[in-house]
Amino acid sequence: MAAPRPSLRADELRSLLLAPDGPLARVEIVAVTESTNTAVVADLRADPTSWPDGSVLVAEHQAGGRGRAGRSWETPAGTSLTCSFVVRPPIPTSSLGWLGLLAGLGAVNALRATAGVPAMLKWPNDLLVPADTEVEGWGAARKIGGILAEVVPLDDGGPAAVVIGIGINVSQDADELPVASATSLALAGAHHVDREGMLVALVEAQLEVARRWRDSGGDAAASGLADEVARVCSTLGDTVRVELPGGSFVDGVAERLADDGGLVVRDGSGAEHHVLAGDVRHVRTAG
């Protein structure tokens, strides 16, 4: 059994991140919660002022962490960075399809700068690092983290709240990972990175992406963010199988990102298929 991991240095993190000296309006660090996204969404629905723009909830342990499409996110206590950011950008509804991808870009930037790992984004919401061996459906890559973005309409007259849940495996050993397709920063060679450093880097990267998106009025292309997402998206150019609800699927080459953040897949007959994150159960590397 692995030795217990040290707790997050809550007071130090608050002093770094909380206004007026830091960039965030609210910083909460709890020992355990079912899911940081679930907790924040429930608070916002009960009181729209509970989590102002530029807030974060961090949990030492998620007892029932959630992934996209109802999947679970399992981590032993003290081994992962699990947090949810809240932003309230005055952005058109038509631009909200970029939420998960932009959060992924911020996470990739933070991982590269802080951990020194060549992280990539797998459309629409997985964070990957290269691996020496292949796993079916993932190729020569392993999942090191994931993103769950949720829009919470509020009745306070302001823009909707966006809750962005991010989980990053930091210090797990191989026997602490639930599936062969997963890894951690420690297993990827980044033993020097702790959860505190990763959180500070993640906050800075997410706020920078959010600022550019706001300044452009939610235009991912005009801000240059769409091109940056495309450059870190490992899915583009791959032959993929996109699994849809009901058991149907699309096979083809992932050619590009659509204007709304969807994925454009060209099948063997040359036909293009525009798939949205909310319509997809899995995207797997074919073969």
C-alpha positions as CSV (number, residue, x, y, z in Angstrom):
1,M,0.0,0.0,0.0
2,A,1.3,3.5,-0.9
3,A,2.2,5.8,1.9
4,P,-0.3,8.6,2.7
5,R,0.3,11.8,0.6
6,P,0.7,15.2,2.3
7,S,-2.3,17.4,2.5
8,L,-2.5,20.6,0.4
9,R,-1.0,23.7,2.1
10,A,-4.4,25.5,2.3
11,D,-3.2,28.7,4.0
12,E,-0.3,29.1,1.6
13,L,-2.5,28.6,-1.4
14,R,-5.1,31.1,-0.3
15,S,-2.5,33.7,0.3
16,L,-1.2,33.2,-3.2
17,L,-4.5,33.0,-5.0
18,L,-7.1,35.0,-3.1
19,A,-7.7,38.7,-3.8
20,P,-6.5,41.3,-3.1
21,D,-3.0,39.9,-3.6
22,G,-4.1,37.0,-5.8
23,P,-6.3,36.8,-8.9
24,L,-9.3,34.9,-7.5
25,A,-12.4,36.1,-5.7
26,R,-13.0,32.9,-3.7
27,V,-10.7,30.0,-2.9
28,E,-12.0,27.0,-0.9
29,I,-10.1,23.8,-0.1
30,V,-12.0,20.9,1.4
31,A,-10.9,17.5,2.7
32,V,-13.5,15.5,0.8
33,T,-16.6,16.1,-1.4
34,E,-18.6,13.9,-3.7
35,S,-17.6,16.0,-6.7
36,T,-16.3,19.5,-6.9
37,N,-18.6,20.3,-9.9
38,T,-21.6,18.8,-8.2
39,A,-21.0,20.9,-5.0
40,V,-20.4,24.1,-6.9
41,V,-23.4,23.7,-9.2
42,A,-25.7,23.0,-6.2
43,D,-24.4,26.1,-4.4
44,L,-25.0,28.3,-7.4
45,R,-28.5,27.1,-7.9
46,A,-29.3,27.8,-4.3
47,D,-27.5,31.1,-4.3
48,P,-26.2,32.7,-7.5
49,T,-23.8,34.9,-5.5
50,S,-22.1,32.0,-3.7
51,W,-19.4,31.5,-6.3
52,P,-18.5,34.8,-7.9
53,D,-16.6,35.1,-11.2
54,G,-13.1,33.9,-10.7
55,S,-13.5,31.3,-8.0
56,V,-12.2,27.8,-7.3
57,L,-13.1,24.8,-5.1
58,V,-10.3,22.3,-4.5
59,A,-10.8,18.9,-2.9
60,E,-8.2,16.7,-1.3
61,H,-10.4,13.8,-2.3
62,Q,-13.5,13.3,-4.5
63,A,-15.6,10.4,-3.3
64,G,-17.7,10.4,-6.5
65,G,-15.9,12.4,-9.1
66,R,-17.7,12.8,-12.4
67,G,-16.4,12.6,-16.0
68,R,-18.2,13.4,-19.2
69,A,-21.3,11.4,-20.2
70,G,-21.9,10.2,-16.7
71,R,-18.6,8.4,-16.3
72,S,-16.7,8.3,-13.0
73,W,-13.3,9.8,-12.1
74,E,-11.5,7.7,-9.4
75,T,-8.4,8.8,-7.5
76,P,-6.9,7.8,-4.2
77,A,-7.0,10.6,-1.6
78,G,-4.1,13.0,-1.9
79,T,-2.8,11.8,-5.3
80,S,-4.6,14.1,-7.7
81,L,-5.4,17.7,-8.2
82,T,-9.2,17.9,-8.4
83,C,-10.8,21.3,-8.6
84,S,-13.7,23.3,-10.2
85,F,-13.3,26.9,-11.5
86,V,-16.2,29.3,-11.8
87,V,-16.3,32.0,-14.4
88,R,-19.2,34.2,-15.7
89,P,-18.1,35.4,-19.1
90,P,-20.4,37.7,-21.0
91,I,-20.2,35.4,-24.0
92,P,-22.9,34.5,-26.7
93,T,-24.5,31.1,-26.2
94,S,-23.2,30.1,-29.7
95,S,-19.6,30.3,-28.4
96,L,-20.1,28.0,-25.4
97,G,-19.1,24.9,-27.4
98,W,-15.5,26.0,-27.0
99,L,-15.6,25.9,-23.2
100,G,-14.1,22.4,-22.7
101,L,-11.6,22.9,-25.4
102,L,-10.4,26.2,-24.0
103,A,-10.1,24.8,-20.5
104,G,-8.1,21.9,-22.1
105,L,-5.8,24.4,-23.8
106,G,-5.2,26.1,-20.4
107,A,-4.5,22.8,-18.8
108,V,-2.1,21.7,-21.5
109,N,-0.2,25.0,-21.2
110,A,0.1,24.6,-17.4
111,L,1.3,21.0,-17.7
112,R,3.9,21.8,-20.3
113,A,5.2,24.9,-18.4
114,T,5.2,23.4,-14.9
115,A,5.7,19.7,-15.3
116,G,7.7,19.7,-18.5
117,V,5.6,17.0,-20.1
118,P,4.5,17.1,-23.8
119,A,0.8,17.1,-22.9
120,M,-1.8,17.1,-25.6
121,L,-5.6,17.5,-25.7
122,K,-7.7,14.6,-27.0
123,W,-11.0,16.0,-28.3
124,P,-13.1,16.9,-26.6
125,N,-11.9,16.7,-23.0
126,D,-9.0,14.3,-22.2
127,L,-5.5,15.4,-21.3
128,L,-2.8,13.0,-22.7
129,V,0.9,12.4,-22.5
130,P,3.0,10.2,-24.8
131,A,3.7,6.5,-23.8
132,D,6.2,3.9,-25.0
133,T,3.6,1.3,-25.6
134,E,0.1,1.3,-27.1
135,V,-3.3,0.7,-25.5
136,E,-6.3,-0.2,-27.7
137,G,-8.3,2.9,-28.5
138,W,-5.6,5.2,-27.1
139,G,-2.6,4.4,-29.2
140,A,0.8,5.4,-27.7
141,A,-0.7,7.8,-25.3
142,R,-2.0,7.8,-21.7
143,K,-4.7,9.8,-20.0
144,I,-3.3,12.1,-17.3
145,G,-6.4,14.2,-16.7
146,G,-9.8,15.2,-17.8
147,I,-12.2,18.2,-18.0
148,L,-15.9,18.6,-17.3
149,A,-17.4,21.9,-18.3
150,E,-21.0,22.7,-17.3
151,V,-23.1,25.8,-17.9
152,V,-25.4,26.9,-15.1
153,P,-28.1,29.4,-16.1
154,L,-28.8,31.8,-13.2
155,D,-31.8,34.1,-12.6
156,D,-29.8,37.0,-11.2
157,G,-29.7,39.0,-14.4
158,G,-26.0,38.3,-15.1
159,P,-24.4,35.9,-17.5
160,A,-24.6,32.2,-16.9
161,A,-22.1,30.6,-14.6
162,V,-19.6,28.3,-16.2
163,V,-18.2,25.5,-13.9
164,I,-15.0,23.9,-15.2
165,G,-14.0,20.8,-13.4
166,I,-10.4,19.7,-14.0
167,G,-8.7,16.6,-12.6
168,I,-5.0,15.8,-13.1
169,N,-3.2,12.7,-11.8
170,V,-0.1,13.9,-10.0
171,S,1.5,11.2,-7.8
172,Q,-0.2,7.9,-8.4
173,D,1.8,4.7,-8.7
174,A,0.9,2.2,-11.4
175,D,-1.1,0.1,-9.0
176,E,-3.2,3.1,-8.0
177,L,-4.6,3.7,-11.5
178,P,-7.9,2.0,-12.4
179,V,-7.2,1.4,-16.1
180,A,-4.3,0.7,-18.4
181,S,-4.9,3.8,-20.4
182,A,-4.2,6.1,-17.4
183,T,-1.0,7.6,-16.0
184,S,0.2,10.3,-13.6
185,L,2.8,13.0,-13.6
186,A,5.0,10.9,-11.4
187,L,4.9,8.0,-13.8
188,A,5.6,10.4,-16.7
189,G,8.8,11.5,-15.0
190,A,7.6,14.7,-13.4
191,H,8.5,13.8,-9.8
192,H,9.3,17.4,-9.0
193,V,5.7,18.6,-9.4
194,D,3.4,18.7,-6.4
195,R,-0.3,19.6,-6.3
196,E,0.2,23.1,-5.0
197,G,2.5,24.1,-7.9
198,M,0.2,22.5,-10.4
199,L,-2.8,24.4,-9.0
200,V,-1.1,27.7,-9.1
201,A,0.0,27.1,-12.7
202,L,-3.5,25.9,-13.7
203,V,-5.1,29.0,-12.2
204,E,-2.7,31.3,-14.1
205,A,-3.2,29.4,-17.4
206,Q,-7.0,29.2,-17.1
207,L,-7.3,32.9,-16.3
208,E,-5.1,33.9,-19.3
209,V,-7.2,31.9,-21.7
210,A,-10.4,33.2,-20.2
211,R,-9.2,36.8,-20.5
212,R,-8.4,36.5,-24.2
213,W,-11.7,34.8,-24.8
214,R,-13.6,37.6,-23.1
215,D,-11.7,40.3,-24.8
216,S,-12.6,38.8,-28.2
217,G,-16.3,38.7,-27.2
218,G,-16.2,34.9,-27.3
219,D,-14.7,34.6,-30.7
220,A,-12.2,31.7,-30.5
221,A,-10.9,32.3,-34.0
222,A,-10.4,36.1,-33.7
223,S,-8.6,35.6,-30.4
224,G,-6.2,33.1,-31.9
225,L,-7.3,30.5,-29.4
226,A,-8.9,28.2,-32.0
227,D,-5.6,27.8,-33.7
228,E,-3.8,27.2,-30.5
229,V,-6.4,24.5,-29.5
230,A,-5.9,22.9,-32.9
231,R,-2.1,22.8,-32.4
232,V,-2.3,20.9,-29.1
233,C,-5.2,18.6,-30.2
234,S,-3.7,15.2,-30.9
235,T,-7.0,13.9,-32.4
236,L,-6.6,16.0,-35.5
237,G,-5.1,14.0,-38.4
238,D,-5.8,10.7,-36.7
239,T,-8.1,7.9,-38.0
240,V,-10.8,7.7,-35.4
241,R,-14.0,5.9,-34.4
242,V,-16.6,8.3,-32.9
243,E,-19.1,6.3,-30.8
244,L,-22.5,8.0,-30.6
245,P,-25.5,7.3,-28.3
246,G,-27.6,4.4,-29.4
247,G,-24.7,2.3,-30.7
248,S,-24.0,4.1,-34.0
249,F,-20.6,5.3,-34.9
250,V,-18.6,7.3,-37.4
251,D,-15.2,6.1,-38.8
252,G,-12.9,8.4,-40.6
253,V,-10.1,11.0,-40.3
254,A,-10.5,13.8,-37.8
255,E,-9.8,16.7,-40.2
256,R,-10.4,19.9,-38.3
257,L,-12.3,21.7,-35.6
258,A,-15.5,23.4,-36.7
259,D,-16.4,27.0,-35.9
260,D,-18.4,25.9,-32.9
261,G,-15.7,23.7,-31.5
262,G,-17.2,20.5,-32.9
263,L,-15.1,17.8,-34.7
264,V,-15.2,17.4,-38.4
265,V,-14.6,13.7,-39.4
266,R,-14.3,12.7,-43.1
267,D,-15.3,9.1,-43.7
268,G,-14.0,6.7,-46.4
269,S,-16.5,7.9,-48.9
270,G,-15.4,11.5,-48.6
271,A,-18.5,12.7,-46.6
272,E,-17.9,15.0,-43.7
273,H,-19.5,14.5,-40.3
274,H,-19.8,17.3,-37.8
275,V,-20.0,15.9,-34.3
276,L,-20.5,17.9,-31.1
277,A,-19.0,17.0,-27.7
278,G,-22.5,16.6,-26.2
279,D,-23.5,14.0,-28.8
280,V,-20.4,11.8,-28.4
281,R,-19.8,8.9,-26.0
282,H,-16.2,8.1,-27.0
283,V,-13.6,9.1,-29.6
284,R,-11.1,6.3,-30.1
285,T,-8.0,5.9,-32.2
286,A,-9.0,3.4,-34.9
287,G,-7.0,0.2,-34.9
